[in-house]
């Protein structure tokens, strides 16, 4: 099982802690023998180690997935559904232990970690049902004596490149769809959060998944680019699913182009949040708070730019400040913590840089604005800036931190123009009680997902994905997500004789 954790994680089942790579049903180290530290963002101290897998470890994992695919693709949809259902049950039964590991990896509060697992198991539940609903079709032919029909088949071995902000949810969103379709997978978790992925692999093994169906390769940030490139370019890998930055997504797209690999990209956000003067301000504020400050603002769909109609800016700001000051910042396992640490120190630096830039350009800090010295961890105060303008970094860059900027607007046309003035197009949010305006906003805002009087755009039954520089393809939802892991084969039959 590898080395023990460096601290007592207080797990009910110590076997859930896994810190070796998982390949072909075996727990192994890197061929190099190298290991790396996993850091608790709330203390800036290592609490575990993992093998530092590199390009020389890729082929064994992919070959294992390829061999497993030859048989797994042929098992019945019912059997695939039952495996997913068993995996789902085990994850739910081990929710508390998984949540504790997740807190140490990401820095998020324990309540949020539990919430992520509840959200994540929505995917195992949903795709357990979808496995039995994969359908082909028949078409009426234009020519007499001809019949046309299609079947859907799994595409093959999938490489899943998973981010650190929601590591349990992101691997389950990808793996559940892939396994329901009949694909096998090699997953590369983020260097910050490999342990939850390995715990999920352990539970998949207990659920009865055959060797090689799921393989997990932890690695350092140093080895991530080369290992990811090797996965993208391996001839046995037929599809790549990536969640992360737009910059890296474009690099991976170039890698996959060489082999014409099918690719799903869920990339950056910079999402606008529009509040009109006829909105229910309590409703809008209550939606904005978790959307902005959940996981210290480290989510691709978080509200990055908040546009408020000029006549209500002050009233809305006062409501927001009151709720923001009620947040309690601390280590994720401390009782009463409602906002935890940022996962990486670069997040603190970027947030501080955007605050200083906003202040230098006329922005006013309503609350927060400072780094926090707590346990030597990666903390920043939940911060609200008003008088924000389009030339500030906060308007142009995805923050990925607990910083919220308020921009004033006068008309609907202006609000739409400002909201769409970004290369990104993941999600947009709008709050109004005018149904005509709401429908116009739904059609005119340039994003793959629109929250209408809602700050929650993600659920297992809802297609998830963006447009423009926020990527392409959909994850979750009916039909569209599982089709990302399927090929369509057309059959044309000519008949002799008449009847």
C-alpha positions in Angstrom: 0.0 0.0 0.0 3.0 2.3 0.2 4.1 4.6 3.0 1.7 5.6 5.8 0.4 9.2 5.9 2.7 11.7 7.7 -0.2 12.7 10.0 -3.2 11.0 11.5 -6.0 11.6 9.0 -8.5 10.1 11.5 -10.0 7.7 8.9 -12.6 5.2 9.9 -11.1 2.8 7.3 -7.3 3.2 7.0 -7.3 1.0 3.9 -8.9 3.9 2.0 -5.7 5.8 2.1 -3.7 4.8 -1.0 -0.5 6.5 -2.1 0.8 4.3 -4.8 0.0 4.5 -8.5 -2.8 2.1 -9.7 -2.1 0.2 -12.9 -3.7 -3.0 -14.1 -5.1 -3.7 -10.7 -1.7 -3.4 -9.0 -0.5 -0.7 -6.5 3.0 0.3 -7.8 5.7 2.9 -7.6 7.3 4.9 -10.4 10.0 3.2 -12.4 12.3 6.0 -11.3 11.6 5.3 -7.7 10.9 9.0 -7.1 8.2 10.3 -4.8 6.8 13.7 -4.1 5.1 15.5 -1.2 1.4 16.3 -1.0 0.9 19.6 0.8 -2.0 20.6 3.1 -2.9 24.1 1.9 -4.2 25.0 5.4 -0.8 24.4 7.0 1.6 24.4 4.1 3.0 21.1 5.5 3.3 17.8 3.7 1.0 15.1 5.0 1.6 12.3 2.5 3.8 11.3 -0.5 3.0 9.7 -3.9 5.1 8.1 -6.7 6.2 10.6 -9.3 5.1 8.8 -12.5 6.7 10.0 -15.7 6.6 9.2 -19.5 8.3 5.9 -19.0 5.3 4.8 -16.9 2.7 5.7 -19.4 2.9 2.8 -21.9 2.2 0.1 -19.2 -0.9 1.9 -18.0 -2.2 2.5 -21.5 -1.5 -1.1 -22.6 -3.3 -2.3 -19.5 -6.3 -0.2 -20.3 -6.2 -1.4 -23.9 -6.1 -5.1 -22.9 -9.0 -4.5 -20.5 -11.0 -2.7 -23.2 -11.0 -5.8 -25.4 -13.2 -7.6 -22.8 -14.9 -4.8 -20.9 -16.4 -3.4 -24.1 -18.3 -6.7 -24.6 -19.9 -6.9 -21.2 -23.6 -6.1 -21.2 -25.0 -2.6 -20.5 -26.8 -4.1 -17.4 -23.5 -5.4 -16.0 -21.8 -2.0 -16.6 -24.8 -0.3 -14.8 -24.5 -2.7 -11.9 -20.8 -2.0 -11.5 -21.4 1.7 -11.5 -24.2 1.3 -8.9 -21.9 -0.7 -6.7 -19.1 1.8 -7.0 -21.6 4.6 -6.2 -22.7 2.7 -3.0 -19.1 2.3 -1.8 -18.3 5.9 -2.4 -21.3 7.0 -0.4 -20.5 4.6 2.4 -17.0 6.1 2.6 -18.0 9.7 2.2 -16.7 10.9 5.6 -13.2 9.4 5.0 -13.0 10.7 1.5 -14.1 14.2 2.7 -11.3 14.3 5.3 -8.7 13.4 2.7 -10.2 16.0 0.3 -9.9 18.7 3.0 -6.2 18.0 3.4 -5.6 18.0 -0.4 -7.6 21.1 -1.4 -8.0 23.2 1.7 -11.8 23.5 1.4 -14.0 23.3 4.5 -15.2 19.8 5.6 -18.8 20.8 4.8 -17.8 21.7 1.2 -15.9 18.5 0.9 -18.9 16.5 1.9 -21.0 18.5 -0.6 -18.5 17.8 -3.4 -18.9 14.0 -2.8 -22.7 14.3 -2.8 -22.4 16.2 -6.1 -19.9 13.7 -7.5 -22.0 10.7 -6.7 -24.7 12.3 -8.8 -22.6 11.2 -11.8 -22.2 7.6 -10.7 -25.9 7.4 -10.1 -26.9 9.1 -13.3 -24.6 7.2 -15.6 -25.5 3.9 -14.0 -28.9 4.6 -15.6 -27.5 5.9 -18.9 -25.5 2.7 -19.5 -28.7 0.8 -20.4 -30.1 3.6 -22.5 -27.5 3.8 -25.3 -29.5 3.5 -28.5 -28.9 3.2 -32.2 -31.5 4.3 -34.8 -33.1 3.4 -38.1 -33.7 5.7 -41.1 -36.1 5.5 -44.0 -34.1 5.2 -47.2 -34.7 7.3 -50.3 -34.0 4.3 -52.6 -36.3 1.2 -52.7 -35.0 -2.0 -51.3 -32.6 -0.3 -48.9 -32.5 -0.2 -45.1 -30.3 2.2 -43.0 -29.5 1.9 -39.3 -26.9 2.9 -36.8 -25.3 1.4 -33.7 -23.3 3.1 -30.9 -20.0 1.5 -29.7 -17.4 2.5 -27.1 -14.6 4.5 -28.6 -11.8 2.8 -26.7 -9.1 3.8 -24.1 -9.7 7.3 -22.6 -7.2 9.6 -21.0 -8.7 11.8 -18.3 -6.7 14.8 -17.1 -8.3 16.0 -13.9 -8.0 19.4 -12.0 -7.3 20.0 -8.4 -10.3 22.2 -7.4 -13.0 19.5 -7.5 -10.9 16.3 -7.9 -13.5 13.8 -6.8 -16.3 15.3 -8.9 -14.2 15.7 -12.0 -12.8 12.2 -12.1 -16.3 10.7 -11.4 -17.9 12.9 -14.1 -15.5 11.6 -16.7 -15.1 8.0 -15.5 -18.8 7.4 -14.9 -19.7 8.4 -18.5 -16.7 6.4 -19.9 -17.5 3.2 -18.0 -21.2 3.4 -18.8 -20.2 3.6 -22.5 -17.9 0.6 -22.2 -14.6 2.5 -22.3 -11.5 2.0 -20.1 -9.5 4.9 -18.6 -6.0 6.1 -17.6 -6.5 9.1 -15.2 -3.9 11.7 -14.4 -4.9 13.6 -11.3 -3.5 17.0 -10.5 -0.2 16.9 -8.5 -2.0 18.7 -5.6 -4.8 16.1 -5.3 -3.8 12.5 -6.3 -4.9 10.8 -3.1 -8.7 11.1 -3.6 -8.3 9.7 -7.1 -6.4 6.7 -5.7 -9.0 6.2 -3.0 -11.7 6.1 -5.8 -9.6 3.5 -7.6 -9.5 1.4 -4.5 -13.2 1.5 -4.2 -13.6 0.7 -7.9 -11.6 -2.4 -7.3 -13.8 -3.3 -4.4 -16.9 -2.7 -6.6 -15.6 -5.4 -8.9 -14.1 -3.5 -11.9 -11.8 -5.8 -13.8 -8.0 -5.1 -13.8 -7.0 -2.3 -16.2 -10.4 -0.7 -16.5 -9.3 2.2 -14.3 -5.6 3.2 -14.0 -4.3 6.2 -12.0 -0.9 7.9 -12.6 0.0 10.5 -10.0 2.8 12.9 -11.0 4.5 16.2 -10.1 3.9 19.5 -11.8 7.4 19.1 -13.3 6.4 15.8 -15.1 2.8 16.7 -15.9 3.4 18.3 -19.3 5.5 15.4 -20.7 3.3 12.7 -19.2 0.1 14.4 -20.5 1.6 14.7 -23.9 2.6 11.0 -23.9 -1.0 10.1 -23.1 -2.4 12.4 -25.8 -0.1 11.0 -28.4 -0.2 7.3 -27.5 -1.8 5.4 -30.4 -3.9 3.2 -28.1 -5.6 6.3 -26.5 -8.6 7.2 -28.6 -10.2 10.0 -26.6 -8.9 12.7 -24.1 -11.0 14.6 -21.6 -9.4 17.6 -19.9 -10.6 20.1 -17.3 -8.3 23.0 -16.7 -7.0 26.3 -18.1 -7.5 27.5 -21.6 -3.8 27.9 -22.2 -3.1 24.2 -21.4 -6.3 23.1 -23.3 -4.9 24.6 -26.5 -1.6 22.8 -26.0 -3.4 19.5 -25.5 -5.6 20.2 -28.6 -2.4 20.4 -30.7 -1.1 17.1 -29.2 -4.4 15.3 -30.0 -4.5 16.8 -33.5 -1.6 14.6 -34.6 -3.7 11.4 -34.0 -7.1 13.0 -34.7 -8.1 12.1 -31.1 -11.6 12.9 -29.9 -11.3 15.6 -27.3 -13.5 17.2 -24.7 -12.2 20.4 -23.2 -13.7 22.2 -20.2 -11.6 25.3 -19.8 -11.5 28.8 -18.2 -14.4 30.9 -17.1 -14.3 34.7 -16.3 -18.1 34.4 -15.9 -20.4 37.5 -15.6 -23.2 37.8 -13.1 -25.9 40.4 -14.0 -28.3 41.9 -11.5 -31.1 44.1 -12.8 -33.0 46.7 -10.7 -36.2 44.6 -10.8 -34.4 41.5 -9.4 -35.0 40.1 -5.9 -31.7 41.3 -4.4 -31.8 38.8 -1.5 -32.2 36.0 -4.0 -29.4 37.3 -6.1 -27.1 37.8 -3.2 -27.8 34.4 -1.7 -27.0 32.8 -5.1 -23.8 34.8 -5.5 -22.3 34.1 -2.1 -21.7 30.3 -2.6 -21.0 30.8 -6.3 -18.2 33.2 -5.5 -16.8 32.0 -2.2 -17.2 28.3 -2.4 -13.7 26.7 -2.3 -12.4 30.3 -1.9 -13.5 31.2 -5.4 -11.6 28.4 -7.1 -14.1 27.2 -9.6 -14.3 27.6 -13.4 -18.0 28.6 -13.2 -17.6 31.0 -10.3 -18.9 34.6 -10.8 -15.8 36.6 -11.8 -17.4 39.9 -12.9 -20.6 41.2 -11.1 -22.6 43.7 -13.1 -25.2 45.6 -11.1 -27.7 48.2 -12.5 -26.5 51.6 -11.3 -29.5 52.5 -9.2 -29.1 49.5 -6.9 -25.3 49.1 -6.7 -25.1 50.6 -3.2 -28.0 48.6 -1.8 -26.7 45.4 -3.3 -23.2 46.1 -2.2 -24.3 46.6 1.4 -26.2 43.3 1.4 -23.1 41.5 0.0 -20.7 43.1 2.4 -22.8 42.0 5.4 -22.9 38.4 4.2 -19.2 38.3 3.2 -18.1 39.6 6.6 -20.0 36.7 8.2 -17.7 34.2 6.5 -15.3 32.5 8.9 -11.9 31.7 7.3 -9.8 28.8 8.7 -8.5 25.3 8.2 -11.0 23.1 6.6 -11.3 20.8 9.5 -11.7 23.6 12.1 -15.2 23.7 13.5 -17.1 26.7 12.1 -14.9 27.3 9.1 -17.0 28.5 6.1 -14.1 29.4 3.8 -10.9 27.5 3.7 -7.4 28.0 2.2 -6.6 28.4 -1.5 -5.1 25.2 -2.8 -1.9 26.7 -4.2 0.2 29.7 -3.1 0.1 31.1 -6.6 -3.7 31.7 -6.1 -2.9 34.0 -3.1 -0.4 35.9 -5.2 -2.8 36.3 -8.1 -5.6 37.5 -5.9 -3.3 40.0 -4.1 -2.1 41.3 -7.5 -5.6 41.9 -8.8 -6.5 43.7 -5.6 -3.5 46.1 -5.9 -4.3 46.6 -9.6 -7.9 47.5 -8.8 -6.9 49.9 -6.1 -4.4 51.6 -8.4 -7.2 52.2 -11.0 -9.8 53.7 -8.7 -11.3 50.6 -7.2 -12.6 50.8 -3.6 -12.2 47.9 -1.2 -15.5 47.4 0.7 -14.2 44.5 2.8 -11.2 42.3 2.9 -8.2 42.8 0.6 -5.4 41.3 2.6 -3.5 38.1 2.9 -4.1 36.1 6.1 -1.4 34.6 8.3 -3.2 31.5 9.5 -1.1 28.3 10.3 1.3 29.3 7.6 -1.4 28.3 5.1 -2.5 29.8 1.8 -5.2 32.2 3.0 -6.7 35.4 1.6 -9.6 37.5 3.0 -12.9 37.3 1.2 -12.8 40.6 -0.7 -15.3 42.9 -2.4 -14.1 45.7 -4.7 -16.5 48.3 -6.1 -16.1 51.0 -8.8 -14.5 48.3 -10.9 -13.7 49.2 -14.6 -13.0 47.3 -17.7 -9.3 48.1 -17.7 -8.7 46.3 -14.4 -7.0 42.8 -14.4 -10.1 41.5 -12.5 -12.2 42.3 -15.6 -9.8 40.6 -18.0 -8.5 37.6 -16.1 -10.1 34.7 -14.4 -9.3 35.3 -10.7 -9.6 31.8 -9.1 -9.6 33.4 -5.7 -12.0 35.0 -3.1 -12.2 38.3 -4.9 -15.5 39.8 -6.2 -15.7 43.0 -8.2 -18.8 45.1 -8.7 -19.3 46.9 -12.0 -22.1 49.4 -12.6 -24.3 49.4 -15.8 -27.2 51.4 -17.0 -29.1 49.5 -19.8 -29.7 45.8 -20.7 -27.8 46.3 -24.0 -24.8 47.7 -22.1 -24.9 44.8 -19.7 -24.9 42.2 -22.4 -22.1 43.9 -24.3 -19.9 44.0 -21.1 -20.7 40.5 -20.2 -19.8 39.1 -23.6 -16.6 41.2 -23.8 -14.3 38.3 -23.0 -12.7 35.4 -25.0 -14.3 33.0 -22.5 -17.8 31.6 -22.7 -18.4 29.0 -20.0 -21.3 30.3 -17.9 -23.2 33.5 -17.4 -25.8 34.4 -14.7 -28.7 36.9 -14.8 -31.2 38.0 -12.2 -34.4 39.8 -13.2 -38.1 39.3 -12.8 -38.9 40.5 -16.3 -39.6 37.4 -18.3 -39.1 39.1 -21.7 -35.7 40.3 -20.6 -34.8 36.9 -19.2 -35.5 35.2 -22.5 -33.5 37.8 -24.4 -30.6 37.3 -22.0 -30.8 33.5 -22.4 -30.4 34.0 -26.2 -27.9 36.9 -26.2 -25.4 36.0 -23.5 -22.4 34.2 -25.1 -21.9 31.2 -22.8 -22.6 27.5 -22.8 -24.6 27.6 -19.6 -26.9 30.4 -18.4 -28.1 30.6 -14.8 -31.5 32.4 -14.8 -32.2 33.6 -11.3 -29.9 30.8 -10.2 -26.2 30.5 -9.4 -26.1 26.7 -9.9 -25.5 25.5 -13.4 -24.0 22.1 -12.7 -25.8 18.8 -12.0 -25.5 15.2 -13.4 -28.7 15.7 -15.5 -27.5 19.0 -16.9 -25.2 19.2 -20.0 -22.0 21.0 -18.8 -19.7 22.8 -21.2 -18.7 26.1 -22.7 -18.1 27.9 -26.0 -15.4 30.2 -27.4 -12.2 29.8 -25.4 -14.0 27.9 -22.7 -13.7 24.7 -24.7 -16.0 22.3 -26.5 -17.9 19.1 -25.8 -20.3 18.4 -23.0 -20.0 16.5 -19.8 -23.0 15.1 -17.9 -26.6 15.4 -19.1 -28.8 13.2 -21.2 -27.3 11.5 -24.3 -24.7 14.3 -25.1 -22.1 13.3 -22.4 -22.1 9.6 -23.0 -21.9 10.2 -26.8 -18.5 11.8 -26.1 -17.3 8.2 -25.4 -19.1 6.5 -28.3 -18.7 6.1 -32.0 -21.6 5.9 -34.4 -21.5 3.1 -37.0 -23.8 3.2 -39.9 -25.1 0.0 -41.6 -26.7 0.0 -45.1 -28.6 -3.1 -46.2 -29.8 -3.8 -49.7 -32.7 -6.3 -50.0 -33.5 -8.5 -53.0 -37.1 -9.1 -54.0 -40.3 -7.4 -53.2 -42.8 -8.2 -50.4 
